[in-house]
Amino acid sequence: MEAEVLIVGLGPVGAVLAGLLGQRGVRVIVVEKETDPYPLPRAVHFDHEIMRLFQQLGVAEQVLAHVRDVPDYEFRNAAGEVLMMLPPARETPSGWGGGYMFHQPGLEAVLRERLTALPSVEVRIGVRLDGFSQGSDGVVAEVVGADGAETIRARYLVGCDGASSPVREAIGGGLFDYQFDEPWLVVDVRAGEDCTTPRRNIQLCDPARPTTCVLSGPGRHRWEFMLLPGEDPEAMRTDAAVRALLAPWNCGPVEIERRAVYRFHGLVANRWRDGRALIAGDAAHQTPPFAGQGMCAGVRDAANLAWKLAAVLRGEAGEALLDTYQAEREPHVRAAIELAIGMGRVVCLLDPAAAAQRDAGMLAARESGAPPLPPLAPRPFAEGCILPGAAAAGTMFPQPRADEARLDDVIGDGPWLLSRDTLDDPALAPFRAPLEGWLDRHGVEAVLVRPDRYIFGTGEAAALLAAWTRVTRPAMEAA
């Protein structure tokens, strides 16, 4: 085999998957049909868990050059009254800030640079997938590049090839459609020091023109304007139309980098795996942007899939482990999409009477101290590669900090078995108090943490090791 894993697509999801596999020594080929990285912003937000994954890739410090801390997130009505305010999380299990607004081209450059340092990863630019077939021991892919057609043989193929994914189409199974479909004009700008762009992220719930206004990476800002019935998307993309929409915000001179019309919708592929072919990211699911979870969901896919593919390829797990990928990721993806659609339905009301009724209800709830809509948090896995019934199984294990040190960097990749005995290790001395406190709170002697930093199970150390073997190596146990 030329590769153990062939990845189709080099966006953030494909790059993270390639990096996590490459760090484990997996031989990876990535093909990307575009000859140049997309130069303009697309996603603008990621959360603390994604920064923890960038830390695992060894690029967190480089990524910080392209981000700003996420600010308060306000829902305002047409009169400017705050209907609901979502502050960023002050503490997170990942040990990073609650969220980050970022510039995607800068992030992608960091990720691609990381791949060049991994000897087992090969990136082929300007090469598109033309089709593939599967056999009992691998995949045969036909690709086309500047030098013509060629064949790549790999053990597995993963389509990180976007919303119109050819890999998803080849896998089959179709899409579940949430029936949320709204056209929006997205405008990205450069904002100099003399500009007065808002310092908060804002959802303007104005029935005359629902609008989103959010920070992007350093020196940049984004507006999203809902298109009204009868408006021509091409006409709304003109410079005059965009300037007219920006004028009421009175931000001073801004340089328009991008204007594009998108349809915001919620879709989930019914099948994420067919034998040795899998999909991740937008190929597997698409979400409206109101919760800022589009790219986050895809990067979580990559983290979940990377350690499982590596374990199967190294003979540390049976192939049935890959069946847990969709079982674990789909419920969290659906929760993110449903949260975003719920937020979108609040924002997208165009009927003035219905909007007034919404405003009154949200203002009354705020005045009564009712809790606002909570941000999406990692949810325990209901099924998959976890120990059923164990305390905290399927939740994220926290990452404490000690001065400038972070737990993940000290312990490293791979599964962890942390017990009260292992806390005597001098390397863990700075973290002993928070780790011991965690074991005390859950009333357990040990915890087994998966490579993606989710908890496999808790209990006695020997029993956890035996259970890990049973769950990750069912084919070998049967033999």
C-alpha positions as CSV (number, residue, x, y, z in Angstrom):
1,M,0.0,0.0,0.0
2,E,1.2,3.5,-0.8
3,A,-0.6,4.9,2.2
4,E,-2.4,3.7,5.2
5,V,-4.9,6.5,5.0
6,L,-5.9,8.6,2.0
7,I,-7.5,11.9,2.9
8,V,-9.5,13.8,0.3
9,G,-9.5,17.5,1.1
10,L,-7.1,19.8,2.9
11,G,-9.4,22.2,4.7
12,P,-9.1,22.5,8.5
13,V,-10.7,19.1,9.1
14,G,-8.5,17.2,6.6
15,A,-5.4,19.0,7.9
16,V,-6.2,18.2,11.6
17,L,-6.9,14.5,10.7
18,A,-3.7,14.2,8.7
19,G,-1.7,15.9,11.5
20,L,-3.1,13.7,14.3
21,L,-2.5,10.6,12.2
22,G,1.0,11.7,11.2
23,Q,2.0,12.3,14.8
24,R,1.1,8.7,15.5
25,G,3.4,7.6,12.6
26,V,0.5,6.6,10.2
27,R,1.4,6.9,6.5
28,V,-1.0,9.5,5.1
29,I,-1.5,10.9,1.6
30,V,-3.7,14.0,1.4
31,V,-5.1,15.1,-2.0
32,E,-6.5,18.6,-2.5
33,K,-8.0,19.6,-5.8
34,E,-7.4,23.4,-5.4
35,T,-3.9,24.5,-6.3
36,D,-3.9,27.4,-3.7
37,P,-5.4,27.7,-0.2
38,Y,-8.6,29.6,-0.2
39,P,-7.5,33.2,0.6
40,L,-10.6,34.6,2.3
41,P,-12.3,34.0,5.6
42,R,-15.0,31.4,6.0
43,A,-15.4,30.0,9.6
44,V,-14.7,32.7,12.2
45,H,-15.2,30.9,15.6
46,F,-13.8,27.9,17.4
47,D,-14.2,26.8,21.0
48,H,-11.9,25.7,23.9
49,E,-11.9,22.0,22.9
50,I,-10.6,22.9,19.4
51,M,-7.8,24.9,20.9
52,R,-6.9,21.9,23.1
53,L,-6.7,19.8,19.9
54,F,-4.4,22.5,18.3
55,Q,-2.3,22.1,21.5
56,Q,-2.2,18.3,20.9
57,L,-1.0,19.1,17.3
58,G,1.7,21.3,18.7
59,V,0.4,24.5,17.0
60,A,-1.5,26.3,19.8
61,E,1.0,29.1,20.2
62,Q,1.1,29.7,16.4
63,V,-2.7,29.7,16.2
64,L,-2.9,32.4,18.9
65,A,-1.4,34.9,16.4
66,H,-4.6,34.6,14.3
67,V,-7.3,34.8,17.0
68,R,-9.1,37.1,19.4
69,D,-10.9,36.0,22.6
70,V,-14.6,35.5,22.1
71,P,-16.6,38.4,23.5
72,D,-20.1,38.5,25.0
73,Y,-22.8,37.3,22.5
74,E,-25.9,39.5,22.5
75,F,-29.3,39.1,20.9
76,R,-30.8,42.6,20.4
77,N,-34.1,43.7,19.0
78,A,-34.7,46.4,16.4
79,A,-34.7,49.1,19.2
80,G,-31.3,47.9,20.4
81,E,-32.6,46.3,23.6
82,V,-30.7,43.3,24.8
83,L,-33.0,40.3,24.6
84,M,-30.5,37.7,25.7
85,M,-26.7,37.8,26.5
86,L,-24.4,34.8,26.4
87,P,-21.1,35.5,28.1
88,P,-18.1,33.3,27.2
89,A,-17.3,30.5,29.6
90,R,-14.9,31.6,32.4
91,E,-13.7,28.1,33.1
92,T,-13.5,25.2,30.6
93,P,-12.5,21.6,31.0
94,S,-9.9,22.1,28.3
95,G,-7.9,24.7,30.3
96,W,-8.2,27.2,27.4
97,G,-10.4,30.3,26.9
98,G,-14.1,29.8,26.3
99,G,-13.8,30.5,22.6
100,Y,-11.8,32.3,19.9
101,M,-12.7,34.5,16.9
102,F,-10.1,33.7,14.2
103,H,-9.0,34.3,10.6
104,Q,-9.3,31.0,8.7
105,P,-6.5,31.6,6.1
106,G,-4.0,32.2,8.9
107,L,-5.1,29.0,10.7
108,E,-4.9,26.9,7.6
109,A,-1.4,28.2,6.9
110,V,-0.4,27.1,10.4
111,L,-1.9,23.6,10.0
112,R,-0.3,23.1,6.6
113,E,3.1,24.1,8.0
114,R,2.7,21.5,10.7
115,L,2.1,18.8,8.1
116,T,5.4,19.6,6.4
117,A,7.2,18.6,9.6
118,L,5.6,15.1,9.7
119,P,7.6,12.6,7.6
120,S,4.8,10.1,7.3
121,V,2.4,12.7,5.7
122,E,2.5,13.6,2.0
123,V,0.3,16.4,0.6
124,R,-0.5,16.5,-3.1
125,I,-1.9,19.8,-4.2
126,G,-3.9,20.2,-7.4
127,V,-5.0,16.6,-7.4
128,R,-8.7,15.6,-7.4
129,L,-10.4,12.3,-6.6
130,D,-12.0,10.8,-9.7
131,G,-13.4,7.7,-8.0
132,F,-12.5,4.7,-5.9
133,S,-13.2,1.1,-5.3
134,Q,-12.9,-1.1,-2.2
135,G,-11.4,-4.5,-1.6
136,S,-11.0,-6.8,1.4
137,D,-7.7,-5.2,2.4
138,G,-8.0,-1.6,1.2
139,V,-9.1,1.1,-1.2
140,V,-8.0,1.8,-4.8
141,A,-8.5,5.5,-5.7
142,E,-8.2,7.1,-9.1
143,V,-7.0,10.7,-8.9
144,V,-6.2,13.3,-11.5
145,G,-3.6,16.0,-11.3
146,A,-1.4,18.2,-13.5
147,D,0.6,15.2,-14.6
148,G,-2.6,13.2,-15.5
149,A,-4.3,10.3,-13.9
150,E,-2.8,8.0,-11.3
151,T,-3.8,5.3,-8.8
152,I,-3.4,5.5,-5.1
153,R,-3.8,2.4,-2.9
154,A,-4.6,2.9,0.8
155,R,-6.0,0.9,3.7
156,Y,-8.7,3.5,4.4
157,L,-10.0,6.6,2.6
158,V,-11.6,9.6,4.5
159,G,-13.6,12.2,2.6
160,C,-13.0,15.7,4.2
161,D,-14.2,17.1,0.9
162,G,-16.9,19.5,1.9
163,A,-20.6,20.0,1.5
164,S,-20.8,18.6,-2.0
165,S,-18.6,15.6,-1.1
166,P,-18.0,13.1,-3.9
167,V,-17.0,10.6,-1.2
168,R,-20.3,10.9,0.6
169,E,-22.1,10.4,-2.7
170,A,-20.1,7.2,-3.3
171,I,-20.8,5.9,0.2
172,G,-24.5,6.5,-0.3
173,G,-27.2,6.7,2.3
174,G,-28.5,10.3,1.5
175,L,-28.9,13.2,3.9
176,F,-31.3,14.0,6.7
177,D,-32.6,17.5,6.1
178,Y,-33.8,19.6,9.1
179,Q,-35.8,21.8,6.7
180,F,-34.1,25.0,7.7
181,D,-33.0,26.9,4.6
182,E,-32.4,30.6,4.7
183,P,-30.3,32.8,2.2
184,W,-27.8,35.2,3.8
185,L,-25.3,37.6,2.5
186,V,-21.9,37.2,4.3
187,V,-19.6,40.2,4.2
188,D,-16.1,40.1,5.6
189,V,-14.1,43.3,6.1
190,R,-10.7,44.6,7.2
191,A,-11.2,47.2,9.9
192,G,-8.3,49.5,10.7
193,E,-7.4,51.1,14.0
194,D,-9.5,54.1,13.3
195,C,-12.7,51.9,12.8
196,T,-15.3,51.6,15.5
197,T,-16.6,48.1,14.9
198,P,-18.7,46.6,17.8
199,R,-16.7,44.9,20.5
200,R,-19.4,42.3,21.1
201,N,-20.9,39.7,18.9
202,I,-24.4,40.7,18.0
203,Q,-27.5,39.0,16.6
204,L,-29.8,41.9,15.5
205,C,-33.3,40.4,15.7
206,D,-34.8,43.1,13.4
207,P,-37.7,41.8,11.3
208,A,-36.8,44.5,8.7
209,R,-33.4,42.8,8.2
210,P,-32.1,40.1,10.6
211,T,-28.4,40.7,10.9
212,T,-25.3,39.1,12.5
213,C,-22.3,41.2,13.4
214,V,-19.3,39.4,14.9
215,L,-15.6,39.7,15.3
216,S,-13.3,37.8,13.1
217,G,-9.5,37.5,13.4
218,P,-7.4,40.4,14.5
219,G,-8.2,43.5,12.5
220,R,-11.2,41.9,10.8
221,H,-15.0,41.9,11.2
222,R,-18.0,40.0,9.7
223,W,-21.6,40.9,9.0
224,E,-24.3,38.5,7.8
225,F,-27.5,40.0,6.4
226,M,-30.6,37.8,5.8
227,L,-32.0,38.2,2.3
228,L,-35.6,39.3,2.2
229,P,-38.2,37.6,0.0
230,G,-37.8,38.7,-3.6
231,E,-34.3,40.1,-3.3
232,D,-31.8,39.1,-6.0
233,P,-28.7,37.5,-4.5
234,E,-26.5,38.9,-7.3
235,A,-27.8,42.4,-6.8
236,M,-27.2,42.2,-3.1
237,R,-23.6,41.3,-3.7
238,T,-22.8,44.6,-5.5
239,D,-20.6,47.2,-3.8
240,A,-23.4,49.7,-3.6
241,A,-25.7,47.3,-1.9
242,V,-23.1,46.1,0.6
243,R,-22.0,49.6,1.4
244,A,-25.7,50.6,2.0
245,L,-26.1,47.6,4.4
246,L,-23.0,48.5,6.3
247,A,-23.7,52.3,6.5
248,P,-26.1,52.2,9.6
249,W,-23.3,50.6,11.6
250,N,-21.3,53.8,11.2
251,C,-18.0,52.0,11.7
252,G,-15.8,54.2,9.6
253,P,-13.8,53.1,6.6
254,V,-13.6,49.4,6.1
255,E,-12.1,47.3,3.3
256,I,-14.5,44.7,2.0
257,E,-12.6,41.4,1.6
258,R,-15.5,39.1,0.6
259,R,-19.2,39.2,-0.1
260,A,-21.0,35.9,-0.8
261,V,-24.5,34.6,-0.6
262,Y,-25.0,31.3,1.3
263,R,-28.0,29.2,2.2
264,F,-27.9,28.4,5.9
265,H,-29.2,24.9,6.4
266,G,-29.0,21.9,8.7
267,L,-28.1,18.5,7.1
268,V,-26.7,15.2,8.4
269,A,-25.5,12.3,6.3
270,N,-27.3,9.1,7.2
271,R,-24.1,7.0,6.6
272,W,-20.6,8.1,7.7
273,R,-18.9,4.9,6.9
274,D,-19.0,2.2,4.2
275,G,-16.4,-0.4,4.8
276,R,-13.0,1.3,4.4
277,A,-14.4,4.7,3.2
278,L,-15.5,7.3,5.8
279,I,-16.5,11.0,5.8
280,A,-15.9,13.8,8.2
281,G,-16.7,17.6,8.5
282,D,-19.0,19.2,6.1
283,A,-19.2,16.0,4.1
284,A,-20.9,14.4,7.1
285,H,-22.9,17.4,8.4
286,Q,-23.7,21.0,7.8
287,T,-25.1,23.5,10.3
288,P,-26.3,27.1,10.3
289,P,-23.6,29.4,11.8
290,F,-25.6,30.9,14.8
291,A,-23.9,28.7,17.4
292,G,-20.4,28.9,15.8
293,Q,-20.0,25.1,15.6
294,G,-19.5,24.3,11.9
295,M,-15.8,23.9,11.9
296,C,-15.7,22.8,15.5
297,A,-17.9,19.8,14.7
298,G,-15.6,18.8,11.8
299,V,-12.4,19.1,13.9
300,R,-14.1,17.0,16.6
301,D,-14.8,14.4,14.0
302,A,-11.1,14.3,13.1
303,A,-10.0,13.9,16.7
304,N,-12.5,11.0,17.2
305,L,-11.5,9.3,14.0
306,A,-7.7,9.7,14.2
307,W,-7.0,7.7,17.3
308,K,-9.4,4.9,16.2
309,L,-7.9,4.6,12.7
310,A,-4.4,4.6,14.2
311,A,-5.4,1.9,16.7
312,V,-6.9,-0.3,14.0
313,L,-3.9,0.2,11.7
314,R,-1.5,-0.7,14.5
315,G,-3.3,-3.9,15.4
316,E,-4.3,-2.4,18.8
317,A,-8.0,-2.6,18.0
318,G,-10.4,-4.6,15.9
319,E,-12.0,-2.8,12.9
320,A,-15.3,-2.8,14.8
321,L,-13.9,0.1,16.7
322,L,-14.6,2.3,13.6
323,D,-18.4,1.6,14.1
324,T,-18.3,3.8,17.2
325,Y,-17.2,6.9,15.2
326,Q,-20.7,7.9,13.9
327,A,-22.4,6.5,17.1
328,E,-20.4,8.9,19.2
329,R,-20.2,11.9,16.9
330,E,-23.7,12.1,15.4
331,P,-25.6,12.9,18.6
332,H,-23.3,15.8,19.5
333,V,-23.5,17.1,15.9
334,R,-27.3,16.9,15.9
335,A,-27.3,18.8,19.3
336,A,-25.2,21.5,17.7
337,I,-27.3,21.8,14.6
338,E,-30.6,21.9,16.7
339,L,-29.1,24.5,18.9
340,A,-28.1,26.6,15.9
341,I,-31.5,26.2,14.2
342,G,-33.2,27.2,17.5
343,M,-31.1,30.3,17.6
344,G,-31.8,31.0,13.9
345,R,-35.5,30.7,14.4
346,V,-35.3,33.4,17.1
347,V,-33.3,35.7,14.8
348,C,-35.0,35.1,11.4
349,L,-38.6,36.2,12.2
350,L,-39.7,38.6,9.5
351,D,-43.3,39.2,10.7
352,P,-43.3,42.4,12.9
353,A,-46.2,41.1,15.1
354,A,-44.4,37.8,15.8
355,A,-41.1,39.6,16.4
356,A,-42.8,41.9,19.0
357,Q,-44.2,38.9,20.8
358,R,-40.8,37.3,20.8
359,D,-39.2,40.4,22.1
360,A,-41.7,40.7,24.9
361,G,-41.2,37.1,26.0
362,M,-37.4,37.3,25.9
363,L,-37.3,40.7,27.8
364,A,-39.7,39.3,30.5
365,A,-37.5,36.2,30.8
366,R,-34.4,38.3,31.2
367,E,-36.0,40.6,33.8
368,S,-37.1,37.6,35.8
369,G,-33.6,36.2,35.9
370,A,-34.5,33.2,33.8
371,P,-31.3,31.5,32.5
372,P,-30.5,32.2,28.8
373,L,-30.1,29.6,26.2
374,P,-27.0,27.7,27.3
375,P,-24.0,27.3,25.0
376,L,-23.4,23.9,23.5
377,A,-21.2,21.8,25.9
378,P,-19.6,18.4,25.2
379,R,-22.2,15.8,25.9
380,P,-21.5,12.3,27.3
381,F,-21.5,9.6,24.7
382,A,-24.6,7.5,25.0
383,E,-22.8,4.6,23.3
384,G,-19.5,3.9,21.6
385,C,-16.1,3.2,23.0
386,I,-16.9,3.8,26.7
387,L,-17.4,1.7,29.8
388,P,-21.2,1.7,30.4
389,G,-22.3,2.8,33.8
390,A,-18.9,4.1,34.9
391,A,-18.9,7.6,36.5
392,A,-18.1,10.3,34.0
393,A,-17.6,7.9,31.1
394,G,-18.0,9.7,27.8
395,T,-17.2,13.2,29.1
396,M,-14.1,15.2,28.5
397,F,-11.3,14.8,31.0
398,P,-10.2,18.2,32.4
399,Q,-6.7,19.7,31.7
400,P,-5.4,21.5,34.7
401,R,-2.5,24.0,34.4
402,A,0.4,24.5,36.8
403,D,2.2,27.7,36.1
404,E,2.9,27.5,32.4
405,A,2.6,23.7,32.1
406,R,-0.5,21.9,30.9
407,L,-1.3,18.3,31.7
408,D,-1.6,17.1,28.1
409,D,1.9,18.2,27.3
410,V,3.4,16.5,30.3
411,I,1.6,13.1,29.8
412,G,1.6,13.1,25.9
413,D,-0.4,11.2,23.3
414,G,-2.1,7.9,23.7
415,P,-4.5,6.6,26.3
416,W,-3.8,7.5,30.0
417,L,-4.5,5.4,33.0
418,L,-4.4,7.8,36.0
419,S,-4.7,6.2,39.4
420,R,-3.9,7.4,42.9
421,D,-0.7,5.4,42.7
422,T,0.4,7.1,39.4
423,L,0.0,10.5,41.0
424,D,3.2,9.8,42.9
425,D,5.0,10.2,39.6
426,P,7.3,13.3,39.9
427,A,6.1,14.5,36.5
428,L,2.6,14.7,37.8
429,A,3.5,16.5,41.1
430,P,2.4,19.9,39.9
431,F,-1.1,18.5,39.0
432,R,-1.5,16.2,42.0
433,A,-4.1,18.4,43.8
434,P,-6.5,18.9,40.9
435,L,-6.2,15.3,39.7
436,E,-6.7,13.9,43.2
437,G,-9.6,16.3,43.7
438,W,-11.2,15.0,40.5
439,L,-10.9,11.3,41.7
440,D,-12.3,12.3,45.1
441,R,-15.3,14.1,43.6
442,H,-16.2,11.0,41.5
443,G,-15.4,8.6,44.3
444,V,-13.1,6.4,42.1
445,E,-9.6,5.1,42.4
446,A,-8.6,5.5,38.7
447,V,-9.7,6.9,35.4
448,L,-8.8,5.7,31.9
449,V,-8.7,8.6,29.4
450,R,-8.8,8.0,25.6
451,P,-6.4,9.6,23.2
452,D,-9.0,12.2,22.3
453,R,-9.2,13.2,26.0
454,Y,-12.7,11.8,26.5
455,I,-13.1,9.4,29.5
456,F,-13.4,5.7,28.7
457,G,-14.3,4.8,32.2
458,T,-13.5,5.0,36.0
459,G,-13.1,2.5,38.7
460,E,-10.2,0.2,39.7
461,A,-7.1,0.3,37.5
462,A,-6.8,-3.4,36.7
463,A,-10.5,-3.6,35.8
464,L,-10.3,-0.6,33.6
465,L,-7.4,-2.1,31.7
466,A,-9.3,-5.3,31.2
467,A,-12.4,-3.4,30.0
468,W,-10.4,-1.3,27.6
469,T,-9.0,-4.4,26.0
470,R,-12.4,-6.0,25.7
471,V,-14.0,-2.9,24.1
472,T,-11.1,-1.8,21.8
473,R,-10.1,-5.3,20.6
474,P,-13.3,-7.3,20.2
475,A,-12.0,-9.1,17.0
476,M,-8.9,-10.3,18.8
477,E,-10.8,-11.3,22.0
478,A,-13.1,-13.4,19.9
479,A,-10.1,-15.1,18.2
